[in-house]
Amino acid sequence: MAMPEIIDPGLVLDWNQQDFKTHFTPEKLLHLHPHWHVGEIGAEGESWRVALKNHETEKDFELVFRLHFPDDADVCMRVEFENAHLNGLGFERANGRIVIRLVNHRAPADPDDFQLELWLRGIFGYLGLYTRKTPGRLINRFVMNRFLIPMNPSQRKICIMIYRFTVLEVVVILLIVLGYFFFMR
């Protein structure tokens, strides 16, 4: 399935280059893919070379990319790839929204470990945490930045499961306590 050249995820976010530079490091950007286990990462001039393992397929592969934060007012961040079926991703501002421009995207000949759609979904989810300042999003943002992003995929899945069960336990305990005080008196 060929993806369009411009993807509009509908994120109303008025970020500029400095906001992207503050929130996105090369390692954090790679950790947003739900299946990539980030191995060795090293800088080679302006490029980053990283050894990745796809947790789903158990295959190792290497990715070479450059991360730019141009001075152009409409382009917030650009990721250029050397060895992928995509030359680059551009995160741009359009009417107070963030859109993603795919540069020379060509569908892979066979299913690959890059899985662009999953990576973009992870990036959109991360950016979505910053669209509004609600208590739930602030808590999820803190947990995501502090604990979940640095983990590998299997650790992340286990922690998310424990996090959900803990929230469910707290809700059940509160319901039991409230029920006791309202119905037993």
C-alpha positions as CSV (number, residue, x, y, z in Angstrom):
1,M,0.0,0.0,0.0
2,A,1.5,3.3,-1.1
3,M,1.4,6.1,1.4
4,P,0.5,9.7,0.4
5,E,3.3,12.2,0.2
6,I,1.8,14.4,2.9
7,I,0.2,12.9,6.0
8,D,-2.0,15.0,8.2
9,P,-2.5,13.3,11.6
10,G,-4.8,16.1,12.7
11,L,-2.5,17.2,15.6
12,V,-3.2,20.8,16.6
13,L,0.2,21.6,17.9
14,D,1.9,24.9,17.4
15,W,5.5,23.8,17.9
16,N,8.5,25.3,16.2
17,Q,12.0,24.1,15.6
18,Q,13.1,24.7,19.2
19,D,10.2,22.7,20.6
20,F,11.1,19.8,18.3
21,K,14.8,20.1,19.2
22,T,14.0,20.0,22.9
23,H,11.7,17.0,22.7
24,F,13.4,14.8,20.0
25,T,16.9,13.3,20.3
26,P,18.0,10.7,17.8
27,E,17.7,8.0,20.5
28,K,14.2,9.1,21.6
29,L,13.0,9.2,18.0
30,L,14.1,5.6,17.5
31,H,12.6,4.4,20.7
32,L,9.1,5.7,19.5
33,H,8.9,2.7,17.2
34,P,7.0,0.0,19.1
35,H,9.1,-2.9,17.8
36,W,12.6,-1.6,17.6
37,H,15.2,-2.5,20.2
38,V,17.9,0.1,20.0
39,G,21.4,-1.3,20.2
40,E,24.6,0.6,19.6
41,I,24.1,4.2,18.4
42,G,26.9,6.4,17.3
43,A,27.4,9.7,15.6
44,E,29.4,9.9,12.4
45,G,29.7,13.6,11.6
46,E,26.1,14.7,11.1
47,S,24.8,11.2,10.6
48,W,23.8,8.6,13.2
49,R,24.4,4.9,12.7
50,V,22.3,2.6,14.8
51,A,22.1,-1.1,15.2
52,L,18.4,-2.1,15.6
53,K,16.6,-5.3,16.3
54,N,13.0,-5.7,15.3
55,H,11.4,-7.2,18.4
56,E,8.5,-8.7,16.3
57,T,10.6,-10.4,13.6
58,E,13.8,-10.9,15.7
59,K,15.9,-9.6,12.8
60,D,18.8,-7.3,13.2
61,F,19.4,-4.4,10.8
62,E,21.2,-1.1,10.6
63,L,19.8,2.4,10.0
64,V,21.8,5.5,9.0
65,F,20.0,8.8,9.3
66,R,20.5,12.5,9.9
67,L,18.4,14.6,12.2
68,H,18.0,18.3,11.2
69,F,16.2,21.2,12.7
70,P,16.3,23.8,9.8
71,D,15.9,27.5,10.3
72,D,12.9,27.5,7.9
73,A,9.8,28.7,9.9
74,D,7.5,26.1,8.4
75,V,9.8,23.0,8.7
76,C,10.3,21.9,12.3
77,M,12.3,18.8,11.9
78,R,13.7,16.7,9.1
79,V,15.0,13.1,9.2
80,E,17.0,12.0,6.2
81,F,17.8,8.3,5.7
82,E,20.6,6.7,3.8
83,N,19.6,3.0,3.6
84,A,15.8,2.9,3.8
85,H,13.0,2.8,1.3
86,L,12.3,6.4,2.2
87,N,14.7,9.3,1.7
88,G,13.3,11.5,4.4
89,L,10.6,12.6,6.8
90,G,9.7,16.3,7.2
91,F,7.7,17.6,10.1
92,E,6.1,20.8,9.0
93,R,3.7,23.4,10.4
94,A,0.5,24.1,8.4
95,N,-2.2,26.3,9.9
96,G,-1.3,25.5,13.5
97,R,-1.1,21.8,12.8
98,I,1.8,19.4,12.3
99,V,1.9,17.5,9.0
100,I,4.5,15.0,7.9
101,R,6.0,15.1,4.4
102,L,7.4,11.8,3.0
103,V,10.3,12.4,0.7
104,N,10.7,9.8,-2.1
105,H,8.8,7.1,-0.4
106,R,8.7,3.8,-2.3
107,A,7.1,0.7,-1.1
108,P,9.6,-2.0,-0.1
109,A,9.8,-5.1,-2.3
110,D,9.1,-7.4,0.6
111,P,7.9,-6.8,4.2
112,D,10.8,-5.1,5.9
113,D,11.8,-4.3,9.5
114,F,11.5,-0.5,9.0
115,Q,7.7,-0.5,9.3
116,L,7.1,3.2,8.6
117,E,3.4,3.1,9.5
118,L,4.1,1.8,13.0
119,W,6.9,4.3,13.6
120,L,4.7,7.2,12.5
121,R,1.9,6.0,14.7
122,G,4.3,6.0,17.7
123,I,5.5,9.5,16.8
124,F,1.9,10.7,16.4
125,G,0.9,9.2,19.8
126,Y,3.9,11.0,21.4
127,L,3.1,14.3,19.8
128,G,-0.6,13.9,20.8
129,L,0.4,14.0,24.5
130,Y,1.4,17.6,24.0
131,T,-1.7,18.8,22.2
132,R,-3.6,19.7,25.4
133,K,-2.7,20.0,29.1
134,T,-5.1,17.8,30.8
135,P,-4.2,15.9,34.1
136,G,-4.3,12.6,32.3
137,R,-2.0,13.7,29.5
138,L,0.4,15.3,31.9
139,I,0.7,12.1,33.9
140,N,1.0,10.0,30.8
141,R,3.6,12.4,29.4
142,F,5.7,12.2,32.6
143,V,5.5,8.4,32.6
144,M,6.3,8.1,28.9
145,N,9.3,10.5,29.0
146,R,10.7,9.3,32.3
147,F,10.2,5.6,32.2
148,L,8.7,4.1,29.0
149,I,10.7,5.6,26.2
150,P,14.2,4.4,27.4
151,M,12.9,0.8,27.7
152,N,13.1,-1.9,25.1
153,P,9.8,-3.1,23.6
154,S,9.3,-6.1,25.8
155,Q,10.0,-4.1,29.0
156,R,7.7,-1.4,27.8
157,K,4.8,-3.8,27.2
158,I,5.2,-5.3,30.6
159,C,5.3,-1.9,32.3
160,I,2.2,-0.7,30.4
161,M,0.3,-3.7,31.5
162,I,1.3,-3.2,35.1
163,Y,0.5,0.5,34.9
164,R,-3.0,-0.3,33.6
165,F,-3.6,-2.9,36.3
166,T,-2.5,-0.5,39.0
167,V,-4.9,2.2,37.8
168,L,-7.7,-0.4,37.7
169,E,-6.8,-1.5,41.2
170,V,-6.9,2.0,42.5
171,V,-10.3,2.6,40.9
172,V,-11.7,-0.6,42.4
173,I,-10.4,0.2,45.8
174,L,-11.9,3.7,45.7
175,L,-15.3,2.2,44.6
176,I,-15.2,-0.3,47.5
177,V,-14.3,2.5,50.0
178,L,-17.0,4.8,48.7
179,G,-19.5,2.0,48.5
180,Y,-18.8,1.1,52.1
181,F,-19.3,4.7,53.4
182,F,-22.4,5.3,51.4
183,F,-24.2,2.0,51.7
184,M,-23.1,0.8,55.1
185,R,-24.1,3.9,57.1
